[in-house]
């Protein structure tokens, strides 16, 4: 599926992860009209020269904090 600049990632294009997930904490709030999920996670870079990119579909990114400081998406 290609929407809003998203591209399908094929197995032939797979690359080993550049980051390792250390911890994940999900807080899920189910509502009548919507669902809110707050994800608090810790990541470690396997290579200090790479940046972390997360892919999502039909999601609204509200905020990103790195080491306690807010960053723009």
C-alpha positions as CSV (number, residue, x, y, z in Angstrom):
1,X,0.0,0.0,0.0
2,X,1.3,3.4,-0.9
3,X,-0.3,6.4,0.8
4,X,1.0,9.8,1.7
5,X,4.6,8.9,0.6
6,X,4.7,5.6,2.4
7,X,6.3,2.8,0.5
8,X,6.1,-1.0,0.8
9,X,9.2,-2.5,2.3
10,X,10.1,-5.7,0.5
11,X,12.1,-8.6,2.0
12,X,14.9,-8.0,-0.6
13,X,15.3,-4.5,0.8
14,X,15.5,-5.6,4.4
15,X,18.4,-4.2,6.4
16,X,19.4,-5.3,9.9
17,X,18.0,-3.0,12.7
18,X,20.3,-0.1,13.6
19,X,18.7,0.2,17.1
20,X,17.7,-2.2,19.9
21,X,14.5,-1.9,22.0
22,X,15.4,-2.0,25.7
23,X,12.0,-1.4,27.2
24,X,8.4,-0.7,26.1
25,X,5.5,0.5,28.2
26,X,2.1,1.0,26.6
27,X,-0.8,2.9,28.2
28,X,-4.1,2.2,26.3
29,X,-7.3,4.3,26.8
30,X,-10.3,2.9,25.0
31,X,-13.0,5.5,24.3
32,X,-16.4,5.6,22.5
33,X,-15.0,7.5,19.5
34,X,-11.3,6.9,19.6
35,X,-8.4,5.0,21.2
36,X,-5.3,6.6,22.7
37,X,-2.1,4.8,23.1
38,X,0.9,6.3,24.9
39,X,4.1,4.5,24.2
40,X,7.1,5.1,26.5
41,X,10.1,3.1,25.3
42,X,13.9,3.0,25.6
43,X,16.1,2.4,22.6
44,X,19.9,1.9,22.2
45,X,21.7,2.7,19.0
46,X,23.9,-0.1,17.7
47,X,25.8,2.4,15.5
48,X,26.1,6.0,16.7
49,X,26.1,7.2,13.1
50,X,22.5,6.2,12.4
51,X,19.2,7.8,13.1
52,X,16.0,6.0,14.3
53,X,13.1,5.9,11.8
54,X,9.7,4.4,12.8
55,X,7.0,3.6,10.3
56,X,3.3,3.9,11.0
57,X,0.0,4.0,9.2
58,X,-3.1,5.9,10.2
59,X,-1.4,7.3,13.3
60,X,-1.2,10.8,14.7
61,X,2.2,11.6,16.2
62,X,1.6,13.9,19.2
63,X,5.1,14.3,20.5
64,X,8.6,12.9,20.7
65,X,10.9,13.3,23.6
66,X,14.6,12.2,23.6
67,X,16.4,12.2,26.9
68,X,13.7,14.3,28.4
69,X,13.7,17.0,25.6
70,X,10.9,17.4,23.1
71,X,11.8,17.1,19.4
72,X,9.8,18.0,16.3
73,X,8.7,15.1,14.2
